[in-house]
């Protein structure tokens, strides 16, 4: 069973629908016991960094997330859940979880594509993602150049060694960061059609491998 973290930042139901479509048992929860018992945790989000961090710290879920990561529990962060895994976000001038070194930055105004087309913020739409490692675990079975869906005005800038995949929107930026067992995507796999569903299935497969190895 996968636990979808409920921290009042929205989008949990979209993730649940995607997992239901895949036939993966899941539950939306803020209960530490259920989170600890789950095979893996998905940390989604739509909203602002300050609001999300306030909810996490008020409920103690910030400490629970750090504990789960330290215990080796597989975790997948999505969008805001990706951004606030870093040390700091420029959005609301927010100190964030500090699980992955780095910060979240606002897209600079006045950006242009290579052909001179203005780049609009927020970034809303489809972009291809390039894994740094062609054998990246979560991209198994996903065609090179596949596009994923984005909705964001801020982008993650982790320490370079944690960058797992990139995309380009005015600038090249990190599309996925983390390490094996701890992944975070700026894009929304649950809204990205077949490639996104495959990524979620790959995460679930990894969670089951970890469970069976224990």
ZALOGU-508831 format. One record per residue (C-alpha): residue in three letters; chain; y, z, x. Coordinates in nm, 3 decimals. Example, Ala and Ser with C-alpha at 12.3 -4.5 7.8 and 13.67 -1.06 7.14 Angstrom:
BEGIN
+-----+-------+---------+---------+---------+
: res : chain :      yy :      zz :      xx :
+-----+-------+---------+---------+---------+
: ALA :     A :  -0.450 :   0.780 :   1.230 :
: SER :     A :  -0.106 :   0.714 :   1.367 :
+-----+-------+---------+---------+---------+
***
This chain:
BEGIN
+-----+-------+---------+---------+---------+
: res : chain :      yy :      zz :      xx :
+-----+-------+---------+---------+---------+
: UNK :     A :   0.000 :   0.000 :   0.000 :
: UNK :     A :   0.351 :  -0.086 :   0.119 :
: UNK :     A :   0.639 :   0.148 :   0.042 :
: UNK :     A :   0.977 :  -0.007 :  -0.041 :
: UNK :     A :   1.245 :   0.242 :   0.057 :
: UNK :     A :   1.472 :   0.342 :  -0.231 :
: UNK :     A :   1.811 :   0.441 :  -0.093 :
: UNK :     A :   2.031 :   0.308 :  -0.375 :
: UNK :     A :   2.135 :  -0.001 :  -0.177 :
: UNK :     A :   1.991 :  -0.254 :  -0.420 :
: UNK :     A :   1.743 :  -0.540 :  -0.385 :
: UNK :     A :   1.428 :  -0.328 :  -0.400 :
: UNK :     A :   1.312 :  -0.509 :  -0.713 :
: UNK :     A :   1.338 :  -0.852 :  -0.546 :
: UNK :     A :   1.113 :  -0.731 :  -0.266 :
: UNK :     A :   0.868 :  -0.582 :  -0.516 :
: UNK :     A :   0.851 :  -0.911 :  -0.708 :
: UNK :     A :   0.772 :  -1.099 :  -0.386 :
: UNK :     A :   0.496 :  -0.853 :  -0.295 :
: UNK :     A :   0.359 :  -0.863 :  -0.649 :
: UNK :     A :   0.343 :  -1.242 :  -0.620 :
: UNK :     A :   0.139 :  -1.201 :  -0.301 :
: UNK :     A :  -0.092 :  -0.949 :  -0.468 :
: UNK :     A :   0.016 :  -0.672 :  -0.229 :
: UNK :     A :   0.017 :  -0.321 :  -0.374 :
: UNK :     A :   0.358 :  -0.160 :  -0.336 :
: UNK :     A :   0.584 :   0.114 :  -0.466 :
: UNK :     A :   0.960 :   0.170 :  -0.464 :
: UNK :     A :   1.009 :   0.527 :  -0.346 :
: UNK :     A :   1.224 :   0.781 :  -0.167 :
: UNK :     A :   0.943 :   1.037 :  -0.153 :
: UNK :     A :   0.869 :   1.128 :   0.213 :
: UNK :     A :   0.503 :   1.196 :   0.132 :
: UNK :     A :   0.454 :   0.850 :  -0.017 :
: UNK :     A :   0.641 :   0.689 :   0.272 :
: UNK :     A :   0.420 :   0.872 :   0.521 :
: UNK :     A :   0.100 :   0.776 :   0.338 :
: UNK :     A :   0.192 :   0.407 :   0.304 :
: UNK :     A :   0.039 :   0.145 :   0.532 :
: UNK :     A :   0.391 :   0.024 :   0.612 :
: UNK :     A :   0.751 :   0.060 :   0.498 :
: UNK :     A :   1.001 :  -0.208 :   0.397 :
: UNK :     A :   1.364 :  -0.104 :   0.436 :
: UNK :     A :   1.564 :  -0.355 :   0.224 :
: UNK :     A :   1.924 :  -0.355 :   0.120 :
: UNK :     A :   2.221 :  -0.526 :  -0.034 :
: UNK :     A :   2.551 :  -0.344 :  -0.005 :
: UNK :     A :   2.781 :  -0.181 :   0.247 :
: UNK :     A :   2.683 :   0.008 :   0.561 :
: UNK :     A :   2.894 :   0.313 :   0.479 :
: UNK :     A :   2.752 :   0.354 :   0.130 :
: UNK :     A :   2.396 :   0.304 :   0.254 :
: UNK :     A :   2.430 :   0.553 :   0.540 :
: UNK :     A :   2.589 :   0.809 :   0.311 :
: UNK :     A :   2.286 :   0.790 :   0.081 :
: UNK :     A :   2.043 :   0.814 :   0.372 :
: UNK :     A :   2.211 :   1.117 :   0.528 :
: UNK :     A :   2.268 :   1.294 :   0.196 :
: UNK :     A :   1.900 :   1.268 :   0.106 :
: UNK :     A :   1.761 :   1.325 :   0.456 :
: UNK :     A :   1.605 :   0.979 :   0.460 :
: UNK :     A :   1.781 :   0.903 :   0.789 :
: UNK :     A :   1.573 :   1.166 :   0.968 :
: UNK :     A :   1.262 :   1.057 :   0.778 :
: UNK :     A :   1.305 :   0.696 :   0.893 :
: UNK :     A :   1.343 :   0.803 :   1.255 :
: UNK :     A :   1.032 :   1.018 :   1.222 :
: UNK :     A :   0.830 :   0.734 :   1.070 :
: UNK :     A :   0.931 :   0.496 :   1.348 :
: UNK :     A :   0.850 :   0.755 :   1.614 :
: UNK :     A :   0.506 :   0.804 :   1.457 :
: UNK :     A :   0.428 :   0.432 :   1.487 :
: UNK :     A :   0.450 :   0.353 :   1.116 :
: UNK :     A :   0.506 :  -0.025 :   1.077 :
: UNK :     A :   0.852 :  -0.092 :   0.939 :
: UNK :     A :   1.039 :  -0.404 :   0.829 :
: UNK :     A :   1.416 :  -0.387 :   0.774 :
: UNK :     A :   1.595 :  -0.653 :   0.567 :
: UNK :     A :   1.970 :  -0.739 :   0.563 :
: UNK :     A :   2.156 :  -0.405 :   0.536 :
: UNK :     A :   1.826 :  -0.245 :   0.632 :
: UNK :     A :   1.840 :  -0.460 :   0.945 :
: UNK :     A :   2.202 :  -0.383 :   1.027 :
: UNK :     A :   2.194 :  -0.006 :   0.997 :
: UNK :     A :   1.891 :   0.027 :   1.224 :
: UNK :     A :   2.145 :  -0.028 :   1.505 :
: UNK :     A :   2.382 :   0.232 :   1.655 :
: UNK :     A :   2.704 :   0.131 :   1.484 :
: UNK :     A :   2.844 :  -0.105 :   1.220 :
: UNK :     A :   3.199 :  -0.240 :   1.208 :
: UNK :     A :   3.159 :  -0.237 :   0.831 :
: UNK :     A :   3.326 :   0.085 :   0.713 :
: UNK :     A :   3.340 :   0.194 :   1.082 :
: UNK :     A :   2.997 :   0.348 :   1.036 :
: UNK :     A :   2.770 :   0.534 :   1.276 :
: UNK :     A :   2.426 :   0.405 :   1.183 :
: UNK :     A :   2.066 :   0.506 :   1.251 :
: UNK :     A :   2.042 :   0.434 :   1.623 :
: UNK :     A :   1.678 :   0.323 :   1.608 :
: UNK :     A :   1.757 :   0.000 :   1.798 :
: UNK :     A :   2.044 :  -0.011 :   2.051 :
: UNK :     A :   2.331 :  -0.236 :   1.946 :
: UNK :     A :   2.595 :  -0.283 :   1.680 :
: UNK :     A :   2.672 :  -0.484 :   1.370 :
: UNK :     A :   2.979 :  -0.710 :   1.390 :
: UNK :     A :   3.204 :  -0.894 :   1.146 :
: UNK :     A :   3.207 :  -1.272 :   1.174 :
: UNK :     A :   3.535 :  -1.370 :   1.338 :
: UNK :     A :   3.784 :  -1.556 :   1.115 :
: UNK :     A :   3.853 :  -1.922 :   1.182 :
: UNK :     A :   3.508 :  -2.021 :   1.304 :
: UNK :     A :   3.400 :  -2.386 :   1.292 :
: UNK :     A :   3.075 :  -2.576 :   1.318 :
: UNK :     A :   3.032 :  -2.820 :   1.609 :
: UNK :     A :   3.152 :  -3.106 :   1.386 :
: UNK :     A :   3.472 :  -2.916 :   1.303 :
: UNK :     A :   3.364 :  -2.804 :   0.957 :
: UNK :     A :   3.514 :  -2.463 :   0.873 :
: UNK :     A :   3.265 :  -2.180 :   0.859 :
: UNK :     A :   3.304 :  -1.969 :   0.547 :
: UNK :     A :   3.250 :  -1.595 :   0.534 :
: UNK :     A :   3.045 :  -1.450 :   0.378 :
: UNK :     A :   2.761 :  -1.665 :   0.504 :
: UNK :     A :   2.561 :  -1.759 :   0.194 :
: UNK :     A :   2.284 :  -2.013 :   0.223 :
: UNK :     A :   1.991 :  -2.145 :   0.419 :
: UNK :     A :   1.955 :  -2.157 :   0.799 :
: UNK :     A :   1.664 :  -2.234 :   1.026 :
: UNK :     A :   1.540 :  -1.954 :   1.249 :
: UNK :     A :   1.418 :  -1.993 :   1.608 :
: UNK :     A :   1.183 :  -1.723 :   1.741 :
: UNK :     A :   1.229 :  -1.640 :   2.108 :
: UNK :     A :   0.850 :  -1.630 :   2.140 :
: UNK :     A :   0.662 :  -1.915 :   1.965 :
: UNK :     A :   0.376 :  -1.668 :   1.915 :
: UNK :     A :   0.595 :  -1.411 :   1.738 :
: UNK :     A :   0.368 :  -1.216 :   1.506 :
: UNK :     A :   0.572 :  -1.241 :   1.187 :
: UNK :     A :   0.616 :  -1.619 :   1.222 :
: UNK :     A :   0.245 :  -1.701 :   1.233 :
: UNK :     A :   0.171 :  -1.992 :   1.002 :
: UNK :     A :   0.541 :  -2.070 :   0.948 :
: UNK :     A :   0.649 :  -2.424 :   1.040 :
: UNK :     A :   0.905 :  -2.450 :   1.323 :
: UNK :     A :   1.252 :  -2.511 :   1.181 :
: UNK :     A :   1.175 :  -2.340 :   0.851 :
: UNK :     A :   1.485 :  -2.216 :   0.671 :
: UNK :     A :   1.552 :  -1.867 :   0.538 :
: UNK :     A :   1.816 :  -1.739 :   0.297 :
: UNK :     A :   2.120 :  -1.538 :   0.411 :
: UNK :     A :   2.395 :  -1.344 :   0.231 :
: UNK :     A :   2.616 :  -1.150 :   0.475 :
: UNK :     A :   2.958 :  -1.110 :   0.636 :
: UNK :     A :   2.833 :  -0.900 :   0.928 :
: UNK :     A :   2.564 :  -0.985 :   1.180 :
: UNK :     A :   2.342 :  -0.775 :   1.409 :
: UNK :     A :   2.409 :  -0.773 :   1.783 :
: UNK :     A :   2.128 :  -0.565 :   1.936 :
: UNK :     A :   2.061 :  -0.518 :   2.306 :
: UNK :     A :   1.935 :  -0.857 :   2.432 :
: UNK :     A :   1.580 :  -0.738 :   2.497 :
: UNK :     A :   1.538 :  -0.662 :   2.125 :
: UNK :     A :   1.642 :  -1.007 :   2.001 :
: UNK :     A :   1.329 :  -1.169 :   1.853 :
: UNK :     A :   1.481 :  -1.473 :   1.680 :
: UNK :     A :   1.818 :  -1.643 :   1.645 :
: UNK :     A :   2.008 :  -1.874 :   1.412 :
: UNK :     A :   2.345 :  -2.048 :   1.423 :
: UNK :     A :   2.633 :  -2.017 :   1.179 :
: UNK :     A :   2.954 :  -2.086 :   1.368 :
: UNK :     A :   2.803 :  -1.885 :   1.652 :
: UNK :     A :   2.447 :  -1.820 :   1.757 :
: UNK :     A :   2.347 :  -1.473 :   1.643 :
: UNK :     A :   2.040 :  -1.255 :   1.608 :
: UNK :     A :   1.832 :  -1.337 :   1.302 :
: UNK :     A :   1.555 :  -1.086 :   1.377 :
: UNK :     A :   1.539 :  -0.793 :   1.616 :
: UNK :     A :   1.300 :  -0.514 :   1.708 :
: UNK :     A :   0.958 :  -0.503 :   1.871 :
: UNK :     A :   0.595 :  -0.515 :   1.761 :
: UNK :     A :   0.555 :  -0.286 :   1.462 :
: UNK :     A :   0.930 :  -0.252 :   1.411 :
: UNK :     A :   1.102 :  -0.565 :   1.282 :
: UNK :     A :   1.437 :  -0.627 :   1.118 :
: UNK :     A :   1.559 :  -0.955 :   0.966 :
: UNK :     A :   1.918 :  -1.043 :   0.878 :
: UNK :     A :   1.783 :  -1.305 :   0.636 :
: UNK :     A :   1.608 :  -1.224 :   0.308 :
: UNK :     A :   1.238 :  -1.318 :   0.329 :
: UNK :     A :   1.190 :  -1.214 :  -0.034 :
: UNK :     A :   1.438 :  -1.489 :  -0.137 :
: UNK :     A :   1.324 :  -1.753 :   0.113 :
: UNK :     A :   1.043 :  -1.927 :  -0.069 :
: UNK :     A :   0.716 :  -2.007 :   0.103 :
: UNK :     A :   0.824 :  -1.921 :   0.462 :
: UNK :     A :   0.958 :  -1.584 :   0.349 :
: UNK :     A :   0.644 :  -1.501 :   0.156 :
: UNK :     A :   0.436 :  -1.588 :   0.460 :
: UNK :     A :   0.648 :  -1.356 :   0.675 :
: UNK :     A :   0.595 :  -1.071 :   0.427 :
: UNK :     A :   0.222 :  -1.143 :   0.420 :
: UNK :     A :   0.215 :  -1.141 :   0.801 :
: UNK :     A :   0.382 :  -0.799 :   0.799 :
: UNK :     A :   0.125 :  -0.669 :   0.553 :
: UNK :     A :  -0.159 :  -0.810 :   0.763 :
: UNK :     A :  -0.020 :  -0.627 :   1.065 :
: UNK :     A :  -0.001 :  -0.301 :   0.866 :
: UNK :     A :  -0.367 :  -0.332 :   0.766 :
: UNK :     A :  -0.470 :  -0.399 :   1.126 :
: UNK :     A :  -0.292 :  -0.083 :   1.239 :
: UNK :     A :  -0.452 :   0.115 :   0.957 :
: UNK :     A :  -0.803 :  -0.014 :   1.036 :
: UNK :     A :  -0.761 :   0.060 :   1.405 :
: UNK :     A :  -0.688 :   0.429 :   1.342 :
+-----+-------+---------+---------+---------+
***
